[in-house]
Amino acid sequence: MTRTIDVLIAAGSPSEVGAAHGAKYADEIHTYMEGRRALSRTGTNLTNRDVEAIAESMVDAHRAYDARLFEEMAAMAEAAGISVAQAIIVGGYTDFIDTVRSAAGGRAFEDTCTTVITPDALSEGAGFLAQTWDMNATATPHVFMLDVAVDGSPRALVFTTHGTLGQIGLNEAGIAVGINNLTMDDGKPGVTWPFAVRKALAATNFASAVRAITDADLAGGHSFLVFDDHGQGAMIEATSTATHVERLNGTPLIHTNHCLVETTQTVEADRPQELDQSSKDRLAHATEWLAEGPHTVDSLKAMLRDDRSICRQPEPPFDYETSGAVIMRPRTRDLWACWGVPSRNEFEHFTVGGS
């Protein structure tokens, strides 16, 4: 029996949305936070209190970047019974460990996600942003869908995890955002990536969505892919000190978990050889899948289920797996999401603004 994805519908002020999230998933947020706090200490002599002190140094950056998102996160934390610093750890973990790496020589790694944008011309007139979301296998039980309408912002469907404001999503203005983690040496106290995702999903046009990412004072490194209902797309490698933007131009944009340009490669951290090879294999296999069109929902589902490398199963010593997958078509406001490993579970169809 396959598992479906849980959906939380939340609307109102930022505080009301955050409180709904924290109240419904309080136990799960505690469990997830404790696991991520422990993982973030890997390779260090830090205590839990030391780790939380690093997160506390990042609070002001989040508040300054977007006061409404900070209000939502703070309300979520209060309703769940955790601190704001702990909320930064649970939600922004993959950027947070870049900061720990710089501050204390941390050795936590997350080698996660294969993300693509297919242009309209190769996708029967309506292109797609599609990706796996890969993570330490302990994350999979925490995946859910947030159907969110914060006062003054477009309604959005957001694939995320307990305690995290947003990871991947599509809004009713036709803006889609996806991500890949990058492992960087230039981490610092700053804004973690879920804030950048949600701010981009509050935009009503492509340029504003891109600026939400490029203007962020980031704590760590991610590749962000942005795609809109007019066929405009961009792939943004963004770290705390370096940014590179590549525009969609007739051929698919594809990203995994290593930097593709010299600008960001200069501040990329060394990773275990197995993880580096996984990222390169997934990039090669996704490129192979997308070599010929037309690209459709079914062809992208097949790509995300490819067990050679793209659809991942947990294997020691890293125990990563594909915790879920998403396909978004901004022109039609359609989103397909899968909980857990796609080769074992079915995709469910959602429409932004639909019931």
C-alpha positions as CSV (number, residue, x, y, z in Angstrom):
1,M,0.0,0.0,0.0
2,T,1.4,3.4,-1.0
3,R,1.3,6.4,1.3
4,T,-0.3,9.7,0.3
5,I,1.0,13.1,1.3
6,D,-0.5,14.9,4.2
7,V,-1.9,18.4,3.5
8,L,-2.2,21.3,5.9
9,I,-4.4,24.1,4.6
10,A,-3.5,27.4,6.4
11,A,-4.7,30.9,5.7
12,G,-4.7,34.3,7.4
13,S,-2.0,36.4,9.0
14,P,1.6,35.2,9.2
15,S,1.1,34.4,12.9
16,E,-2.1,32.5,12.2
17,V,-0.4,30.4,9.5
18,G,2.6,29.7,11.6
19,A,0.5,28.8,14.6
20,A,-1.5,26.3,12.6
21,H,1.7,24.6,11.4
22,G,3.2,24.4,14.8
23,A,0.1,23.3,16.6
24,K,-0.7,20.4,14.2
25,Y,2.8,19.0,14.0
26,A,4.3,19.9,17.4
27,D,5.4,16.4,18.2
28,E,6.9,15.8,14.8
29,I,8.7,19.2,14.9
30,H,10.3,18.3,18.2
31,T,11.5,14.9,16.8
32,Y,12.8,16.3,13.6
33,M,14.6,19.2,15.3
34,E,16.4,16.9,17.8
35,G,17.6,14.7,14.9
36,R,18.8,17.6,12.8
37,R,20.5,19.3,15.8
38,A,22.4,16.0,16.5
39,L,23.4,15.7,12.8
40,S,24.6,19.2,12.7
41,R,27.2,18.4,15.4
42,T,28.9,15.8,13.2
43,G,32.7,16.1,13.3
44,T,32.7,18.7,16.1
45,N,33.0,18.9,19.8
46,L,29.9,21.1,20.0
47,T,27.1,20.6,22.5
48,N,23.5,21.1,21.8
49,R,23.7,24.5,23.5
50,D,26.7,25.4,21.3
51,V,24.8,24.5,18.2
52,E,21.9,26.6,19.3
53,A,24.1,29.5,20.0
54,I,25.2,29.5,16.4
55,A,21.6,29.4,15.3
56,E,20.8,32.3,17.7
57,S,23.5,34.4,15.8
58,M,21.3,34.0,12.7
59,V,18.0,35.3,14.2
60,D,18.5,38.9,13.3
61,A,19.4,38.1,9.6
62,H,16.1,36.3,9.2
63,R,14.1,39.1,10.8
64,A,15.8,41.7,8.6
65,Y,15.3,39.7,5.4
66,D,11.5,39.4,5.7
67,A,9.6,40.4,8.8
68,R,6.4,38.6,7.8
69,L,8.2,35.3,7.3
70,F,10.0,35.8,10.6
71,E,6.6,36.3,12.3
72,E,5.3,33.1,10.7
73,M,8.4,31.1,11.9
74,A,8.3,32.6,15.4
75,A,4.6,31.7,15.7
76,M,5.2,28.2,14.4
77,A,8.0,27.8,17.0
78,E,5.9,29.1,19.9
79,A,3.0,26.8,19.0
80,A,5.3,23.8,18.7
81,G,7.1,24.6,21.9
82,I,10.6,25.2,20.5
83,S,12.8,28.3,20.3
84,V,13.3,30.5,17.3
85,A,16.9,29.3,17.1
86,Q,15.7,25.7,17.1
87,A,13.3,26.6,14.3
88,I,16.3,27.8,12.2
89,I,18.0,24.5,12.8
90,V,15.1,22.3,11.9
91,G,14.0,24.4,8.9
92,G,17.3,25.6,7.5
93,Y,19.4,22.6,8.4
94,T,21.2,22.2,5.0
95,D,22.3,25.8,5.1
96,F,22.9,25.7,8.8
97,I,25.5,23.0,8.5
98,D,27.5,25.2,6.1
99,T,27.6,27.8,8.9
100,V,28.7,25.1,11.4
101,R,31.3,23.9,9.0
102,S,32.8,27.4,8.9
103,A,32.5,28.1,12.6
104,A,33.6,24.8,14.0
105,G,34.9,22.5,11.3
106,G,31.6,20.5,11.0
107,R,31.5,17.5,8.8
108,A,27.8,17.0,8.3
109,F,26.9,16.5,4.6
110,E,23.6,16.4,2.7
111,D,23.9,15.3,-1.0
112,T,20.4,16.0,-2.1
113,C,18.0,16.5,-5.0
114,T,18.0,16.4,-8.8
115,T,16.1,19.3,-10.3
116,V,15.2,20.2,-13.9
117,I,13.4,22.9,-15.9
118,T,12.0,21.9,-19.3
119,P,11.3,24.7,-21.7
120,D,7.8,25.3,-23.2
121,A,9.0,24.5,-26.7
122,L,10.1,21.0,-25.7
123,S,7.1,20.3,-23.4
124,E,4.0,20.6,-25.7
125,G,3.8,24.4,-25.1
126,A,3.8,24.3,-21.2
127,G,7.1,23.6,-19.5
128,F,7.8,21.9,-16.2
129,L,10.0,22.3,-13.1
130,A,10.5,18.9,-11.6
131,Q,12.7,17.4,-8.9
132,T,13.4,14.7,-6.4
133,W,13.9,15.8,-2.8
134,D,16.6,13.6,-1.3
135,M,17.7,13.7,2.3
136,N,18.9,11.6,5.2
137,A,16.2,8.9,5.3
138,T,15.1,10.1,8.8
139,A,13.5,13.1,7.0
140,T,11.0,11.1,5.0
141,P,8.3,10.7,7.7
142,H,8.3,14.5,8.0
143,V,7.3,15.4,4.5
144,F,3.9,17.1,4.0
145,M,2.2,19.6,1.7
146,L,1.4,23.2,2.9
147,D,-1.5,24.8,1.1
148,V,-0.8,28.4,2.3
149,A,-2.5,31.7,1.8
150,V,-0.8,34.4,3.9
151,D,-2.7,37.7,3.8
152,G,-1.3,39.9,1.1
153,S,0.6,37.1,-0.7
154,P,-0.4,34.7,-3.5
155,R,-1.8,31.4,-2.5
156,A,0.8,28.6,-2.9
157,L,1.2,24.9,-2.7
158,V,4.5,24.2,-0.9
159,F,6.1,20.8,-0.6
160,T,8.0,20.9,2.8
161,T,8.8,19.2,6.1
162,H,7.6,19.6,9.7
163,G,9.0,22.9,11.1
164,T,10.1,24.2,7.7
165,L,8.4,27.2,6.1
166,G,8.9,25.9,2.5
167,Q,11.1,23.8,0.3
168,I,9.6,23.6,-3.2
169,G,6.5,25.3,-4.5
170,L,4.1,26.8,-7.0
171,N,2.0,29.9,-6.4
172,E,-1.2,31.1,-8.0
173,A,0.7,33.9,-9.9
174,G,2.5,31.1,-11.9
175,I,5.8,31.2,-10.1
176,A,7.5,27.8,-9.4
177,V,10.6,27.4,-7.2
178,G,12.9,24.3,-6.8
179,I,16.2,23.7,-5.1
180,N,19.4,21.7,-4.8
181,N,21.7,21.7,-1.8
182,L,25.3,22.8,-2.3
183,T,28.1,22.1,0.2
184,M,30.1,25.3,0.8
185,D,33.1,26.6,2.8
186,D,31.8,30.2,3.1
187,G,28.9,29.6,5.4
188,K,28.1,32.4,8.0
189,P,25.3,33.6,10.1
190,G,22.7,34.6,7.6
191,V,19.4,33.7,6.0
192,T,18.6,30.0,5.5
193,W,17.1,28.8,2.2
194,P,13.5,28.1,3.2
195,F,13.1,31.9,3.7
196,A,14.4,32.5,0.2
197,V,12.0,29.9,-1.3
198,R,8.9,31.3,0.5
199,K,9.9,34.9,-0.4
200,A,10.2,34.0,-4.0
201,L,6.8,32.3,-3.8
202,A,5.3,35.6,-2.4
203,A,6.3,37.2,-5.7
204,T,3.8,37.9,-8.5
205,N,6.4,38.1,-11.3
206,F,9.5,36.3,-12.4
207,A,12.0,39.2,-11.8
208,S,10.8,39.7,-8.3
209,A,11.1,36.0,-7.5
210,V,14.7,35.9,-8.8
211,R,15.6,39.1,-6.8
212,A,14.2,37.4,-3.6
213,I,17.0,34.9,-4.0
214,T,19.8,37.0,-5.3
215,D,19.3,39.8,-2.7
216,A,19.2,37.4,0.2
217,D,22.1,37.5,2.7
218,L,22.4,33.7,2.7
219,A,23.9,31.5,5.4
220,G,24.9,28.7,3.1
221,G,24.7,27.4,-0.5
222,H,21.9,26.2,-2.7
223,S,21.0,26.1,-6.3
224,F,17.6,27.7,-6.8
225,L,15.6,27.1,-10.0
226,V,12.8,29.5,-10.8
227,F,10.2,29.1,-13.6
228,D,7.1,31.0,-14.5
229,D,3.9,30.7,-16.6
230,H,5.5,32.8,-19.4
231,G,8.3,30.3,-19.9
232,Q,10.9,32.3,-18.2
233,G,13.4,30.3,-16.2
234,A,16.6,30.7,-14.3
235,M,19.1,28.5,-12.3
236,I,20.8,30.4,-9.5
237,E,23.8,29.0,-7.7
238,A,23.8,31.2,-4.6
239,T,26.1,31.1,-1.5
240,S,26.9,33.6,1.2
241,T,29.6,35.2,-0.9
242,A,29.0,34.2,-4.5
243,T,26.1,34.1,-7.0
244,H,25.7,33.0,-10.6
245,V,22.5,33.2,-12.6
246,E,21.9,31.1,-15.8
247,R,18.8,31.8,-17.8
248,L,16.7,29.2,-19.6
249,N,17.4,29.4,-23.3
250,G,15.8,26.7,-25.4
251,T,17.4,23.6,-23.7
252,P,16.6,22.1,-20.3
253,L,18.3,23.5,-17.1
254,I,19.5,20.6,-14.9
255,H,21.2,20.7,-11.5
256,T,22.3,18.2,-8.9
257,N,24.6,18.9,-5.9
258,H,27.9,20.2,-7.2
259,C,28.7,23.7,-8.4
260,L,28.8,24.1,-12.2
261,V,30.6,27.4,-12.5
262,E,33.9,28.7,-11.4
263,T,32.3,31.6,-9.4
264,T,30.9,29.2,-6.9
265,Q,33.4,26.4,-7.3
266,T,36.0,28.6,-5.6
267,V,34.1,28.4,-2.3
268,E,32.8,24.9,-2.6
269,A,33.7,22.5,0.2
270,D,35.3,19.1,-0.4
271,R,32.9,16.2,-0.1
272,P,33.2,12.5,0.2
273,Q,34.1,10.9,-3.2
274,E,30.9,8.8,-3.2
275,L,28.7,11.9,-2.8
276,D,30.6,13.8,-5.5
277,Q,30.2,10.8,-7.9
278,S,26.5,10.5,-7.1
279,S,25.9,14.1,-8.0
280,K,27.7,13.7,-11.3
281,D,25.9,10.5,-12.1
282,R,22.5,12.1,-11.5
283,L,23.4,15.1,-13.7
284,A,24.5,12.7,-16.5
285,H,21.4,10.5,-16.2
286,A,19.0,13.5,-16.1
287,T,20.7,15.0,-19.1
288,E,20.2,11.7,-20.9
289,W,16.5,11.5,-20.0
290,L,15.9,15.1,-21.3
291,A,18.0,14.7,-24.5
292,E,14.8,14.4,-26.6
293,G,11.3,15.8,-26.2
294,P,8.5,16.1,-25.9
295,H,8.7,16.2,-22.1
296,T,5.4,15.3,-20.4
297,V,4.2,14.6,-16.9
298,D,4.5,10.9,-17.6
299,S,8.1,11.2,-19.0
300,L,9.1,13.2,-16.0
301,K,7.6,10.8,-13.5
302,A,9.6,8.0,-15.2
303,M,12.8,10.1,-14.9
304,L,12.2,10.8,-11.2
305,R,11.7,7.0,-10.7
306,D,14.9,6.1,-12.4
307,D,16.6,3.7,-10.0
308,R,20.1,4.0,-11.6
309,S,20.8,7.1,-9.5
310,I,18.0,9.7,-9.6
311,C,15.6,7.8,-7.4
312,R,17.7,7.0,-4.4
313,Q,17.5,4.2,-1.8
314,P,19.3,4.5,1.6
315,E,22.7,2.9,1.6
316,P,25.4,3.1,4.3
317,P,27.3,5.1,5.3
318,F,25.1,8.1,4.3
319,D,21.6,6.6,4.3
320,Y,20.1,9.1,1.9
321,E,16.9,8.4,0.1
322,T,14.4,10.2,-2.1
323,S,12.0,11.4,0.5
324,G,9.6,12.8,-2.2
325,A,9.3,14.3,-5.6
326,V,7.4,17.2,-7.3
327,I,6.5,18.1,-10.8
328,M,5.1,21.6,-11.4
329,R,3.6,23.2,-14.6
330,P,3.3,26.9,-13.9
331,R,1.3,27.7,-17.1
332,T,-1.6,25.5,-15.9
333,R,-1.0,25.9,-12.1
334,D,-0.8,22.0,-11.9
335,L,1.4,20.3,-9.3
336,W,2.0,16.5,-8.9
337,A,3.7,15.4,-5.6
338,C,4.8,12.1,-4.3
339,W,5.5,11.2,-0.7
340,G,8.6,9.0,-0.2
341,V,10.6,7.0,-2.8
342,P,8.8,7.6,-6.2
343,S,9.4,4.1,-7.5
344,R,7.3,2.8,-4.6
345,N,4.6,5.5,-4.3
346,E,2.2,7.3,-6.6
347,F,2.1,10.9,-7.5
348,E,-1.0,12.9,-6.4
349,H,-2.4,15.8,-8.5
350,F,-3.0,19.2,-7.0
351,T,-4.1,22.5,-8.6
352,V,-3.1,25.8,-7.0
353,G,-6.3,27.4,-5.7
354,G,-8.1,24.1,-6.3
355,S,-10.0,22.0,-3.7
